[in-house]
Amino acid sequence: MLELYHGINSVCAQKVRIALVAKGLQAKEHIVSGDQLFTPGYLKLNPNAVVPTLVHDGVPVIESSVILYYLDEVFPTPPLMPVDSHLRARVRLFNKLIDEYVHNYCTVISFATVFRPTLADKSEAEREAYFAKAPSKKRSEYKRDVVKLGMDSKYVVESIEFHEKLLDWIEESMQRWQYLAGDSLSLADIACIPYVIRLDLIDLSRMWENRPGVAAWYRRMRAQDCVEQAVFQRMGEADWAPFKKLGFDPWPQVSRIIN
């Protein structure tokens, strides 16, 4: 039996939901957010107090990239890892880039744009209480700075630089294949697409207007049933609301960083 603890707008959870749909798997779902992440029951499953957590036959598996590899090993059909060893290494490199850099900086650009008002409206004491709960002090540092400074935070510059690196890698792949690690969908595509969707949702699709390969890959991924079902069909009115209330255009500042 599979169970998935997740959040609709969590990019890491989106990866896992995409993989589950791509493999034709169903999981009993539990939506977990806010203080629910810090309850003793959930912390027993995931000591990092984040989503997603996959539970398979009663045993929890944590960290989204680890979950992706786990699903492909335990449920090998259809395969989401290439046969060629060099391409398999490429899948792991994309996941490594996401895990080590892009994910944290997705948090930065997301909080600098759509999620900032939620914390900015709280008192300083309430914000500090929220930051104190976070399992990663570094991520709290990011959030504290972007809540205070918005797009003027120094971390926004770093965020754009690492997202540019991701887009460059995607563009390079498109010069050779239809997907990121060969000519079929893989865990590299599944790992990366939520982050490019997030850029699109915060009005930063112009970051790839001069990258035709990225644009083609994005269209191809948006046309995938697994992406449509696992991401867009899961978003209700409350999930769309932060993006529809962005309230400003982040592109002028982002374009200055890029140029």
N, C-alpha and C positions, 0 to 999 in steps of 0.2 A: 504494500500500500504506500502511495506517495501522498505527502502533505506538504503544502507550501505556505510559509508565513511570509507575507510580502506587503508592499504598498503600491498603489496604482501608479503614482508618479515617480517612484524610485527607479532610476536608470538601471541599477543593478538587478532589481526585480524584473524589469522589463526584459533583460537579457534571458533570464531563466524562463520566463513565460514564453518567449519566442521559441526557445529550444524545445520546450514541452510540446508546443503546438506543432513545430516542425517534425517532431518524432511521433505525433499522434498519441501523446500521453495525456492522461488526466490526473489531476491531483486535487485532493480536498484542500480548499483554500481557507486561510485565516488572514484577515487584514489586520496589520499591526502598525500602530503609529503613536507618536507622542510619548506620553508616560507609560503606555503599554510595553514599550521596549525595555523598560527598567523594572518590570515586575519579576519577582523571583522565578516564576514559572518560565517566562521567556528567557531570562538570563541563564537558566539551566540549559536551555537549548542552544543559545547563542550568547556567550559571555561578552561579546563585543557590542551587544545592544544595538544591532543594525539588522536590516533586512537585505536580502532574503535569507531564509533558512529552509532548506529542504529536509524533510524527514522521510526516510525510506525504511519501511518495516521497523519503525520505532527508533532508528538511529539517525541523529541529526548530521547533516552535511552543511558546512558554512563556507562563506566566501564565494561570490558569484562565479568567478572564473573556475574555481575548484568544482563547483556544482556543474558547470558546463562540461568539464572533462569527465566528471563522474557519470553524468547522464549518458554521454556518448559511449563510455565503457560498459555500463550496465545494460543499456538499451541500444545496441549497435546498429539498429535498422530504423530509418535510413542513416547511413554514416554521415557525421558532420566534421570528420577529420579526413584530410586527403590521405591517399595511399603513399604518395611520394614523401620520403623523409625530409627533403628540403622544404617542401610545402608545409609539412607538419610543423617544422621549426618556425616557419613564417607565421603560422597561426599562433604559436606560443609567443612570438615576438610582439604581435599586435596585442595580445592579452597582457603581456608584461608592460607595454607602454600604457595601456589603460590603467592597470593596477597601480603602477608606481607614480604616474603623473596625471594623466588625463582625468581620472575620476575625482581626485581632490580638487582639481582646478575647474571641473564642471560644477562642483559645489560652490566655488568662488563666483563664477560668472552667473550662476543661478541665483545666489543670494544677493549679488550686486544689482540684479535686475528684478526678477519676479517675486522672490521670497523676502526681500529686505523689509517691506512694509510690515509684515507680520511681527518681526522682532523690533523694528524701529518704534512701533506703537506701544511697546511694553516699557515699564519703568526700568531703570538701570539695574535695580535689585532683581527684578524678574528675569532680565536678560542674563545676568551673571549666574543666577540659579540654573537657567537653561544650559549655559556654557559649562557649568560645573558638572553636569550630568554626563556630558559627552565622553565617550570612551577614548577619543583621540584629542589630546590637548592641542595638537597642531591644527586640526580642523576647527577647533574652537577659536584659535588665534586668527585663522582665516576669516571666520564668520564675524568675529568681533570687529575686525578691521573694515570689512566691507559693509557691515551694518552702519558703522560710523561714517565711512567715506564714500560708499557707493562705488561708482565707476572710477573714482579718483584713487581708489586703493591701489597700492603697489602690487598687490596680488592679482589684480585684474590684468596687469601687463603680463605677468607670468602665465596667467590662465590663457590669454590669447596666444602667446608664444607656443604653448604646448598643444593647443587646439590646431594651430597652424601646422605643427609638426605632424599631427595625426592626419590632417587633410593632405599634406604633402605625401605621406606614405600611401594613402588611398589613391591619390593621383598617379603615383608611380606604379602601383599595382594595375591600374586600369590601362596602362600602356602595354601590358602583357597578357592580362586575362580579363574575364568578365566579372570575376569576384576577387576578393582580396588575397586568396591563396589558391588560385587555380580557376577553372571554369565551372565550378559548382559551389553552391552555398556551403559555408563552413562556419566553425565557431569563431573565426576571425570576423566575419561579417556580422554575426549575431552579437559579438562583444562590442563592436564599434557603432552599430546603427543607432542605439539609444542616445549616444552622445551627439551624433549629427542631427538627429531629430530634435534634441534639446536646443541646439543652435538655431535650428529653423523656427522653433516655437518662440524663441526670444528675439526674433526678427534679425538674425545674423546669417541668413542664407547667402548674403552678398559676399561672405568670406570665400565662397567657391564659385563666384561668377566668372573668374578667370581660370578655373580648374574644370575643364569640360569632362574630364574623367570622373571627378567627384560627382558632378551633376548627373552624369549617366548612371553611376553606381547608385546614387540616392534614389533616382527614379526607379531603378530595377528593384531596389530593396523595398521601396514604398509599395510596389506592386506585388510583393510577396504576401500570400495569404497569412502566413504565420506572423508577419509584422502587423498587418492590419488587425488581425484578431487579438493578438497579445498586447498591443499598445493602444491603437486608436479606438477600437470597439470597447475597450475597457474603461475609457475615460468618460466619466459622467460630468454633469454640469459643474460640480464642485472642483473636479480635477482640471477642467479647462479654465476655470475662473481666473487663477493667477496670471495665466498667459494672455487672457483677453483684457486684463486690466493693467497691462504693462505700464502704460501712462507716459512713456517717453521712448525715443528712438536711440538705442545704444550704439547704432552704427557710426555716427560721427566720431565718437571717442575711440571706437575699435579701429576705424580706418586710420586714425592718426597713429595708433600703436603699430599697425601693420606697415604703414608707410614711413 
